[in-house]
């Protein structure tokens, strides 16, 4: 059985998405509820920035 988004040309829908930041390798982008936040991957730093 295929996912409902199979065969579409647009990205699959998501509730929460985490992707690497293309400009800063030490950050992840966390997207949910229409907002994207950038999270540091270093265990010593838990800074977040709203995008």
PDBQT receptor file of N, H, CA, C and O in Angstrom, charges set to zero:
ATOM      1  N   UNK A   1       0.835  -1.163   0.000  1.00  0.00    +0.000 N 
ATOM      2  CA  UNK A   1       0.000   0.000   0.000  1.00  0.00    +0.000 C 
ATOM      3  C   UNK A   1       0.894   1.245   0.000  1.00  0.00    +0.000 C 
ATOM      4  O   UNK A   1       1.830   1.330   0.795  1.00  0.00    +0.000 OA
ATOM      5  N   UNK A   2       0.621   2.187  -0.862  1.00  0.00    +0.000 N 
ATOM      6  H   UNK A   2      -0.139   2.118  -1.507  1.00  0.00    +0.000 HD
ATOM      7  CA  UNK A   2       1.391   3.421  -0.945  1.00  0.00    +0.000 C 
ATOM      8  C   UNK A   2       0.841   4.478   0.007  1.00  0.00    +0.000 C 
ATOM      9  O   UNK A   2      -0.334   4.462   0.374  1.00  0.00    +0.000 OA
ATOM     10  N   UNK A   3       1.713   5.382   0.390  1.00  0.00    +0.000 N 
ATOM     11  H   UNK A   3       2.667   5.394   0.091  1.00  0.00    +0.000 HD
ATOM     12  CA  UNK A   3       1.290   6.517   1.211  1.00  0.00    +0.000 C 
ATOM     13  C   UNK A   3       0.364   7.411   0.384  1.00  0.00    +0.000 C 
ATOM     14  O   UNK A   3       0.477   7.435  -0.841  1.00  0.00    +0.000 OA
ATOM     15  N   UNK A   4      -0.549   8.146   1.029  1.00  0.00    +0.000 N 
ATOM     16  H   UNK A   4      -0.641   8.126   2.025  1.00  0.00    +0.000 HD
ATOM     17  CA  UNK A   4      -1.456   9.028   0.292  1.00  0.00    +0.000 C 
ATOM     18  C   UNK A   4      -0.742  10.064  -0.565  1.00  0.00    +0.000 C 
ATOM     19  O   UNK A   4      -1.301  10.551  -1.547  1.00  0.00    +0.000 OA
ATOM     20  N   UNK A   5       0.497  10.403  -0.197  1.00  0.00    +0.000 N 
ATOM     21  H   UNK A   5       0.951  10.007   0.601  1.00  0.00    +0.000 HD
ATOM     22  CA  UNK A   5       1.239  11.412  -0.947  1.00  0.00    +0.000 C 
ATOM     23  C   UNK A   5       2.067  10.810  -2.086  1.00  0.00    +0.000 C 
ATOM     24  O   UNK A   5       2.746  11.546  -2.802  1.00  0.00    +0.000 OA
ATOM     25  N   UNK A   6       2.025   9.493  -2.267  1.00  0.00    +0.000 N 
ATOM     26  H   UNK A   6       1.473   8.895  -1.685  1.00  0.00    +0.000 HD
ATOM     27  CA  UNK A   6       2.812   8.841  -3.322  1.00  0.00    +0.000 C 
ATOM     28  C   UNK A   6       2.393   9.355  -4.698  1.00  0.00    +0.000 C 
ATOM     29  O   UNK A   6       1.204   9.505  -4.981  1.00  0.00    +0.000 OA
ATOM     30  N   UNK A   7       3.374   9.619  -5.537  1.00  0.00    +0.000 N 
ATOM     31  H   UNK A   7       4.339   9.497  -5.307  1.00  0.00    +0.000 HD
ATOM     32  CA  UNK A   7       3.100  10.075  -6.895  1.00  0.00    +0.000 C 
ATOM     33  C   UNK A   7       2.869  11.570  -7.028  1.00  0.00    +0.000 C 
ATOM     34  O   UNK A   7       2.627  12.052  -8.135  1.00  0.00    +0.000 OA
ATOM     35  N   UNK A   8       2.935  12.307  -5.952  1.00  0.00    +0.000 N 
ATOM     36  H   UNK A   8       3.132  11.916  -5.053  1.00  0.00    +0.000 HD
ATOM     37  CA  UNK A   8       2.760  13.765  -6.005  1.00  0.00    +0.000 C 
ATOM     38  C   UNK A   8       4.087  14.429  -6.357  1.00  0.00    +0.000 C 
ATOM     39  O   UNK A   8       5.159  13.870  -6.125  1.00  0.00    +0.000 OA
ATOM     40  N   UNK A   9       3.996  15.607  -6.911  1.00  0.00    +0.000 N 
ATOM     41  H   UNK A   9       3.125  16.061  -7.100  1.00  0.00    +0.000 HD
ATOM     42  CA  UNK A   9       5.206  16.374  -7.219  1.00  0.00    +0.000 C 
ATOM     43  C   UNK A   9       5.611  17.286  -6.073  1.00  0.00    +0.000 C 
ATOM     44  O   UNK A   9       6.705  17.850  -6.098  1.00  0.00    +0.000 OA
ATOM     45  N   UNK A  10       4.765  17.442  -5.080  1.00  0.00    +0.000 N 
ATOM     46  H   UNK A  10       3.876  16.983  -5.060  1.00  0.00    +0.000 HD
ATOM     47  CA  UNK A  10       5.072  18.300  -3.939  1.00  0.00    +0.000 C 
ATOM     48  C   UNK A  10       5.583  17.448  -2.777  1.00  0.00    +0.000 C 
ATOM     49  O   UNK A  10       5.384  16.234  -2.768  1.00  0.00    +0.000 OA
ATOM     50  N   UNK A  11       6.240  18.073  -1.799  1.00  0.00    +0.000 N 
ATOM     51  H   UNK A  11       6.402  19.060  -1.806  1.00  0.00    +0.000 HD
ATOM     52  CA  UNK A  11       6.726  17.307  -0.649  1.00  0.00    +0.000 C 
ATOM     53  C   UNK A  11       5.568  16.657   0.108  1.00  0.00    +0.000 C 
ATOM     54  O   UNK A  11       4.444  17.158   0.095  1.00  0.00    +0.000 OA
ATOM     55  N   UNK A  12       5.857  15.551   0.758  1.00  0.00    +0.000 N 
ATOM     56  H   UNK A  12       6.771  15.144   0.768  1.00  0.00    +0.000 HD
ATOM     57  CA  UNK A  12       4.842  14.856   1.546  1.00  0.00    +0.000 C 
ATOM     58  C   UNK A  12       4.444  15.726   2.743  1.00  0.00    +0.000 C 
ATOM     59  O   UNK A  12       5.283  16.442   3.289  1.00  0.00    +0.000 OA
ATOM     60  N   UNK A  13       3.194  15.670   3.148  1.00  0.00    +0.000 N 
ATOM     61  H   UNK A  13       2.512  15.088   2.704  1.00  0.00    +0.000 HD
ATOM     62  CA  UNK A  13       2.768  16.426   4.328  1.00  0.00    +0.000 C 
ATOM     63  C   UNK A  13       3.446  15.870   5.582  1.00  0.00    +0.000 C 
ATOM     64  O   UNK A  13       3.845  14.705   5.608  1.00  0.00    +0.000 OA
ATOM     65  N   UNK A  14       3.574  16.697   6.616  1.00  0.00    +0.000 N 
ATOM     66  H   UNK A  14       3.250  17.643   6.595  1.00  0.00    +0.000 HD
ATOM     67  CA  UNK A  14       4.245  16.271   7.842  1.00  0.00    +0.000 C 
ATOM     68  C   UNK A  14       3.659  16.998   9.038  1.00  0.00    +0.000 C 
ATOM     69  O   UNK A  14       3.123  18.098   8.902  1.00  0.00    +0.000 OA
ATOM     70  N   UNK A  15       3.760  16.388  10.202  1.00  0.00    +0.000 N 
ATOM     71  H   UNK A  15       4.195  15.494  10.312  1.00  0.00    +0.000 HD
ATOM     72  CA  UNK A  15       3.409  17.049  11.452  1.00  0.00    +0.000 C 
ATOM     73  C   UNK A  15       4.633  17.740  12.027  1.00  0.00    +0.000 C 
ATOM     74  O   UNK A  15       4.570  18.890  12.462  1.00  0.00    +0.000 OA
ATOM     75  N   UNK A  16       5.750  17.020  12.022  1.00  0.00    +0.000 N 
ATOM     76  H   UNK A  16       5.802  16.086  11.669  1.00  0.00    +0.000 HD
ATOM     77  CA  UNK A  16       7.036  17.546  12.499  1.00  0.00    +0.000 C 
ATOM     78  C   UNK A  16       8.084  17.108  11.496  1.00  0.00    +0.000 C 
ATOM     79  O   UNK A  16       8.101  15.958  11.055  1.00  0.00    +0.000 OA
ATOM     80  N   UNK A  17       8.964  18.042  11.139  1.00  0.00    +0.000 N 
ATOM     81  H   UNK A  17       8.950  18.976  11.498  1.00  0.00    +0.000 HD
ATOM     82  CA  UNK A  17      10.047  17.717  10.201  1.00  0.00    +0.000 C 
ATOM     83  C   UNK A  17      11.350  18.251  10.773  1.00  0.00    +0.000 C 
ATOM     84  O   UNK A  17      11.414  19.382  11.254  1.00  0.00    +0.000 OA
ATOM     85  N   UNK A  18      12.389  17.423  10.716  1.00  0.00    +0.000 N 
ATOM     86  H   UNK A  18      12.337  16.504  10.325  1.00  0.00    +0.000 HD
ATOM     87  CA  UNK A  18      13.736  17.828  11.145  1.00  0.00    +0.000 C 
ATOM     88  C   UNK A  18      14.667  17.613   9.962  1.00  0.00    +0.000 C 
ATOM     89  O   UNK A  18      14.759  16.510   9.423  1.00  0.00    +0.000 OA
ATOM     90  N   UNK A  19      15.361  18.683   9.563  1.00  0.00    +0.000 N 
ATOM     91  H   UNK A  19      15.287  19.579  10.001  1.00  0.00    +0.000 HD
ATOM     92  CA  UNK A  19      16.294  18.611   8.448  1.00  0.00    +0.000 C 
ATOM     93  C   UNK A  19      17.583  19.327   8.822  1.00  0.00    +0.000 C 
ATOM     94  O   UNK A  19      17.558  20.241   9.646  1.00  0.00    +0.000 OA
ATOM     95  N   UNK A  20      18.715  18.931   8.232  1.00  0.00    +0.000 N 
ATOM     96  H   UNK A  20      18.735  18.189   7.563  1.00  0.00    +0.000 HD
ATOM     97  CA  UNK A  20      19.951  19.676   8.485  1.00  0.00    +0.000 C 
ATOM     98  C   UNK A  20      19.861  21.059   7.855  1.00  0.00    +0.000 C 
ATOM     99  O   UNK A  20      19.273  21.230   6.787  1.00  0.00    +0.000 OA
ATOM    100  N   UNK A  21      20.442  22.030   8.520  1.00  0.00    +0.000 N 
ATOM    101  H   UNK A  21      20.920  21.891   9.387  1.00  0.00    +0.000 HD
ATOM    102  CA  UNK A  21      20.490  23.390   7.992  1.00  0.00    +0.000 C 
ATOM    103  C   UNK A  21      21.525  23.425   6.873  1.00  0.00    +0.000 C 
ATOM    104  O   UNK A  21      22.678  23.051   7.088  1.00  0.00    +0.000 OA
ATOM    105  N   UNK A  22      21.130  23.867   5.688  1.00  0.00    +0.000 N 
ATOM    106  H   UNK A  22      20.194  24.170   5.514  1.00  0.00    +0.000 HD
ATOM    107  CA  UNK A  22      22.028  23.892   4.540  1.00  0.00    +0.000 C 
ATOM    108  C   UNK A  22      23.165  24.882   4.666  1.00  0.00    +0.000 C 
ATOM    109  O   UNK A  22      24.188  24.733   3.996  1.00  0.00    +0.000 OA
ATOM    110  N   UNK A  23      23.010  25.898   5.517  1.00  0.00    +0.000 N 
ATOM    111  H   UNK A  23      22.180  26.019   6.061  1.00  0.00    +0.000 HD
ATOM    112  CA  UNK A  23      24.032  26.935   5.650  1.00  0.00    +0.000 C 
ATOM    113  C   UNK A  23      24.918  26.760   6.873  1.00  0.00    +0.000 C 
ATOM    114  O   UNK A  23      26.029  27.288   6.910  1.00  0.00    +0.000 OA
ATOM    115  N   UNK A  24      24.447  26.032   7.867  1.00  0.00    +0.000 N 
ATOM    116  H   UNK A  24      23.544  25.603   7.837  1.00  0.00    +0.000 HD
ATOM    117  CA  UNK A  24      25.210  25.866   9.104  1.00  0.00    +0.000 C 
ATOM    118  C   UNK A  24      25.180  24.390   9.499  1.00  0.00    +0.000 C 
ATOM    119  O   UNK A  24      24.161  23.916  10.002  1.00  0.00    +0.000 OA
ATOM    120  N   UNK A  25      26.267  23.655   9.286  1.00  0.00    +0.000 N 
ATOM    121  H   UNK A  25      27.095  24.039   8.878  1.00  0.00    +0.000 HD
ATOM    122  CA  UNK A  25      26.262  22.220   9.530  1.00  0.00    +0.000 C 
ATOM    123  C   UNK A  25      26.047  21.818  10.985  1.00  0.00    +0.000 C 
ATOM    124  O   UNK A  25      25.726  20.661  11.257  1.00  0.00    +0.000 OA
ATOM    125  N   UNK A  26      26.217  22.748  11.928  1.00  0.00    +0.000 N 
ATOM    126  H   UNK A  26      26.478  23.688  11.707  1.00  0.00    +0.000 HD
ATOM    127  CA  UNK A  26      26.015  22.408  13.337  1.00  0.00    +0.000 C 
ATOM    128  C   UNK A  26      24.587  22.684  13.802  1.00  0.00    +0.000 C 
ATOM    129  O   UNK A  26      24.307  22.611  14.998  1.00  0.00    +0.000 OA
ATOM    130  N   UNK A  27      23.672  23.003  12.870  1.00  0.00    +0.000 N 
ATOM    131  H   UNK A  27      23.899  23.062  11.898  1.00  0.00    +0.000 HD
ATOM    132  CA  UNK A  27      22.285  23.287  13.232  1.00  0.00    +0.000 C 
ATOM    133  C   UNK A  27      21.322  22.343  12.518  1.00  0.00    +0.000 C 
ATOM    134  O   UNK A  27      21.587  21.878  11.409  1.00  0.00    +0.000 OA
ATOM    135  N   UNK A  28      20.202  22.073  13.179  1.00  0.00    +0.000 N 
ATOM    136  H   UNK A  28      19.987  22.451  14.079  1.00  0.00    +0.000 HD
ATOM    137  CA  UNK A  28      19.092  21.353  12.583  1.00  0.00    +0.000 C 
ATOM    138  C   UNK A  28      17.906  22.299  12.514  1.00  0.00    +0.000 C 
ATOM    139  O   UNK A  28      17.748  23.165  13.373  1.00  0.00    +0.000 OA
ATOM    140  N   UNK A  29      17.078  22.137  11.502  1.00  0.00    +0.000 N 
ATOM    141  H   UNK A  29      17.206  21.433  10.804  1.00  0.00    +0.000 HD
ATOM    142  CA  UNK A  29      15.850  22.915  11.403  1.00  0.00    +0.000 C 
ATOM    143  C   UNK A  29      14.685  22.024  11.803  1.00  0.00    +0.000 C 
ATOM    144  O   UNK A  29      14.465  20.972  11.202  1.00  0.00    +0.000 OA
ATOM    145  N   UNK A  30      13.942  22.443  12.811  1.00  0.00    +0.000 N 
ATOM    146  H   UNK A  30      14.120  23.297  13.299  1.00  0.00    +0.000 HD
ATOM    147  CA  UNK A  30      12.781  21.729  13.309  1.00  0.00    +0.000 C 
ATOM    148  C   UNK A  30      11.548  22.522  12.909  1.00  0.00    +0.000 C 
ATOM    149  O   UNK A  30      11.381  23.667  13.329  1.00  0.00    +0.000 OA
ATOM    150  N   UNK A  31      10.682  21.921  12.099  1.00  0.00    +0.000 N 
ATOM    151  H   UNK A  31      10.817  20.991  11.758  1.00  0.00    +0.000 HD
ATOM    152  CA  UNK A  31       9.491  22.618  11.604  1.00  0.00    +0.000 C 
ATOM    153  C   UNK A  31       8.238  21.928  12.118  1.00  0.00    +0.000 C 
ATOM    154  O   UNK A  31       8.100  20.709  12.018  1.00  0.00    +0.000 OA
ATOM    155  N   UNK A  32       7.321  22.726  12.672  1.00  0.00    +0.000 N 
ATOM    156  H   UNK A  32       7.433  23.716  12.753  1.00  0.00    +0.000 HD
ATOM    157  CA  UNK A  32       6.021  22.228  13.107  1.00  0.00    +0.000 C 
ATOM    158  C   UNK A  32       5.082  23.400  13.301  1.00  0.00    +0.000 C 
ATOM    159  O   UNK A  32       5.524  24.511  13.594  1.00  0.00    +0.000 OA
ATOM    160  N   UNK A  33       3.820  23.167  13.143  1.00  0.00    +0.000 N 
ATOM    161  H   UNK A  33       3.462  22.264  12.906  1.00  0.00    +0.000 HD
ATOM    162  CA  UNK A  33       2.788  24.173  13.380  1.00  0.00    +0.000 C 
ATOM    163  C   UNK A  33       3.044  25.476  12.617  1.00  0.00    +0.000 C 
ATOM    164  O   UNK A  33       2.745  26.562  13.114  1.00  0.00    +0.000 OA
ATOM    165  N   UNK A  34       3.596  25.360  11.416  1.00  0.00    +0.000 N 
ATOM    166  H   UNK A  34       3.839  24.478  11.012  1.00  0.00    +0.000 HD
ATOM    167  CA  UNK A  34       3.829  26.529  10.581  1.00  0.00    +0.000 C 
ATOM    168  C   UNK A  34       5.050  27.348  10.937  1.00  0.00    +0.000 C 
ATOM    169  O   UNK A  34       5.267  28.406  10.347  1.00  0.00    +0.000 OA
ATOM    170  N   UNK A  35       5.852  26.893  11.881  1.00  0.00    +0.000 N 
ATOM    171  H   UNK A  35       5.676  26.034  12.360  1.00  0.00    +0.000 HD
ATOM    172  CA  UNK A  35       7.051  27.619  12.288  1.00  0.00    +0.000 C 
ATOM    173  C   UNK A  35       8.276  26.730  12.126  1.00  0.00    +0.000 C 
ATOM    174  O   UNK A  35       8.184  25.506  12.211  1.00  0.00    +0.000 OA
ATOM    175  N   UNK A  36       9.422  27.357  11.893  1.00  0.00    +0.000 N 
ATOM    176  H   UNK A  36       9.498  28.351  11.824  1.00  0.00    +0.000 HD
ATOM    177  CA  UNK A  36      10.690  26.640  11.809  1.00  0.00    +0.000 C 
ATOM    178  C   UNK A  36      11.632  27.193  12.863  1.00  0.00    +0.000 C 
ATOM    179  O   UNK A  36      11.795  28.407  12.988  1.00  0.00    +0.000 OA
ATOM    180  N   UNK A  37      12.248  26.301  13.615  1.00  0.00    +0.000 N 
ATOM    181  H   UNK A  37      12.116  25.315  13.512  1.00  0.00    +0.000 HD
ATOM    182  CA  UNK A  37      13.217  26.665  14.647  1.00  0.00    +0.000 C 
ATOM    183  C   UNK A  37      14.538  26.004  14.305  1.00  0.00    +0.000 C 
ATOM    184  O   UNK A  37      14.567  24.890  13.780  1.00  0.00    +0.000 OA
ATOM    185  N   UNK A  38      15.623  26.689  14.600  1.00  0.00    +0.000 N 
ATOM    186  H   UNK A  38      15.599  27.593  15.026  1.00  0.00    +0.000 HD
ATOM    187  CA  UNK A  38      16.958  26.142  14.355  1.00  0.00    +0.000 C 
ATOM    188  C   UNK A  38      17.535  25.703  15.695  1.00  0.00    +0.000 C 
ATOM    189  O   UNK A  38      17.566  26.481  16.648  1.00  0.00    +0.000 OA
ATOM    190  N   UNK A  39      17.997  24.445  15.767  1.00  0.00    +0.000 N 
ATOM    191  H   UNK A  39      17.972  23.813  14.992  1.00  0.00    +0.000 HD
ATOM    192  CA  UNK A  39      18.522  23.869  16.994  1.00  0.00    +0.000 C 
ATOM    193  C   UNK A  39      19.987  23.509  16.820  1.00  0.00    +0.000 C 
ATOM    194  O   UNK A  39      20.375  22.916  15.813  1.00  0.00    +0.000 OA
ATOM    195  N   UNK A  40      20.793  23.867  17.799  1.00  0.00    +0.000 N 
ATOM    196  H   UNK A  40      20.478  24.349  18.617  1.00  0.00    +0.000 HD
ATOM    197  CA  UNK A  40      22.207  23.506  17.767  1.00  0.00    +0.000 C 
ATOM    198  C   UNK A  40      22.359  22.019  18.026  1.00  0.00    +0.000 C 
ATOM    199  O   UNK A  40      21.658  21.464  18.872  1.00  0.00    +0.000 OA
ATOM    200  N   UNK A  41      23.262  21.369  17.314  1.00  0.00    +0.000 N 
ATOM    201  H   UNK A  41      23.832  21.820  16.627  1.00  0.00    +0.000 HD
ATOM    202  CA  UNK A  41      23.483  19.938  17.492  1.00  0.00    +0.000 C 
ATOM    203  C   UNK A  41      24.514  19.644  18.569  1.00  0.00    +0.000 C 
ATOM    204  O   UNK A  41      24.640  18.496  18.997  1.00  0.00    +0.000 OA
ATOM    205  N   UNK A  42      25.245  20.640  19.012  1.00  0.00    +0.000 N 
ATOM    206  H   UNK A  42      25.142  21.572  18.664  1.00  0.00    +0.000 HD
ATOM    207  CA  UNK A  42      26.236  20.455  20.067  1.00  0.00    +0.000 C 
ATOM    208  C   UNK A  42      25.538  20.172  21.391  1.00  0.00    +0.000 C 
ATOM    209  O   UNK A  42      24.557  20.836  21.727  1.00  0.00    +0.000 OA
ATOM    210  N   UNK A  43      26.027  19.204  22.137  1.00  0.00    +0.000 N 
ATOM    211  H   UNK A  43      26.824  18.665  21.864  1.00  0.00    +0.000 HD
ATOM    212  CA  UNK A  43      25.414  18.865  23.424  1.00  0.00    +0.000 C 
ATOM    213  C   UNK A  43      25.648  19.954  24.468  1.00  0.00    +0.000 C 
ATOM    214  O   UNK A  43      24.948  19.990  25.481  1.00  0.00    +0.000 OA
ATOM    215  N   UNK A  44      26.617  20.842  24.242  1.00  0.00    +0.000 N 
ATOM    216  H   UNK A  44      27.185  20.813  23.420  1.00  0.00    +0.000 HD
ATOM    217  CA  UNK A  44      26.901  21.917  25.188  1.00  0.00    +0.000 C 
ATOM    218  C   UNK A  44      26.043  23.144  24.958  1.00  0.00    +0.000 C 
ATOM    219  O   UNK A  44      26.035  24.055  25.786  1.00  0.00    +0.000 OA
ATOM    220  N   UNK A  45      25.336  23.183  23.871  1.00  0.00    +0.000 N 
ATOM    221  H   UNK A  45      25.343  22.442  23.199  1.00  0.00    +0.000 HD
ATOM    222  CA  UNK A  45      24.581  24.379  23.507  1.00  0.00    +0.000 C 
ATOM    223  C   UNK A  45      23.175  24.001  23.095  1.00  0.00    +0.000 C 
ATOM    224  O   UNK A  45      22.990  23.212  22.168  1.00  0.00    +0.000 OA
ATOM    225  N   UNK A  46      22.187  24.550  23.766  1.00  0.00    +0.000 N 
ATOM    226  H   UNK A  46      22.337  25.191  24.519  1.00  0.00    +0.000 HD
ATOM    227  CA  UNK A  46      20.793  24.268  23.431  1.00  0.00    +0.000 C 
ATOM    228  C   UNK A  46      20.091  25.511  22.947  1.00  0.00    +0.000 C 
ATOM    229  O   UNK A  46      18.911  25.697  23.242  1.00  0.00    +0.000 OA
ATOM    230  N   UNK A  47      20.767  26.360  22.222  1.00  0.00    +0.000 N 
ATOM    231  H   UNK A  47      21.726  26.209  21.982  1.00  0.00    +0.000 HD
ATOM    232  CA  UNK A  47      20.164  27.589  21.729  1.00  0.00    +0.000 C 
ATOM    233  C   UNK A  47      19.155  27.269  20.619  1.00  0.00    +0.000 C 
ATOM    234  O   UNK A  47      19.328  26.322  19.852  1.00  0.00    +0.000 OA
ATOM    235  N   UNK A  48      18.134  28.057  20.560  1.00  0.00    +0.000 N 
ATOM    236  H   UNK A  48      17.993  28.826  21.183  1.00  0.00    +0.000 HD
ATOM    237  CA  UNK A  48      17.181  27.933  19.466  1.00  0.00    +0.000 C 
ATOM    238  C   UNK A  48      16.974  29.316  18.891  1.00  0.00    +0.000 C 
ATOM    239  O   UNK A  48      17.000  30.306  19.621  1.00  0.00    +0.000 OA
ATOM    240  N   UNK A  49      16.774  29.391  17.608  1.00  0.00    +0.000 N 
ATOM    241  H   UNK A  49      16.753  28.586  17.015  1.00  0.00    +0.000 HD
ATOM    242  CA  UNK A  49      16.460  30.657  16.969  1.00  0.00    +0.000 C 
ATOM    243  C   UNK A  49      15.245  30.445  16.097  1.00  0.00    +0.000 C 
ATOM    244  O   UNK A  49      15.132  29.437  15.398  1.00  0.00    +0.000 OA
ATOM    245  N   UNK A  50      14.347  31.393  16.143  1.00  0.00    +0.000 N 
ATOM    246  H   UNK A  50      14.439  32.212  16.710  1.00  0.00    +0.000 HD
ATOM    247  CA  UNK A  50      13.149  31.310  15.332  1.00  0.00    +0.000 C 
ATOM    248  C   UNK A  50      13.465  31.792  13.940  1.00  0.00    +0.000 C 
ATOM    249  O   UNK A  50      14.228  32.742  13.766  1.00  0.00    +0.000 OA
ATOM    250  N   UNK A  51      12.890  31.152  12.953  1.00  0.00    +0.000 N 
ATOM    251  H   UNK A  51      12.270  30.381  13.094  1.00  0.00    +0.000 HD
ATOM    252  CA  UNK A  51      13.169  31.543  11.582  1.00  0.00    +0.000 C 
ATOM    253  C   UNK A  51      11.929  32.045  10.922  1.00  0.00    +0.000 C 
ATOM    254  O   UNK A  51      11.963  32.425   9.752  1.00  0.00    +0.000 OA
TER     255      UNK A  51
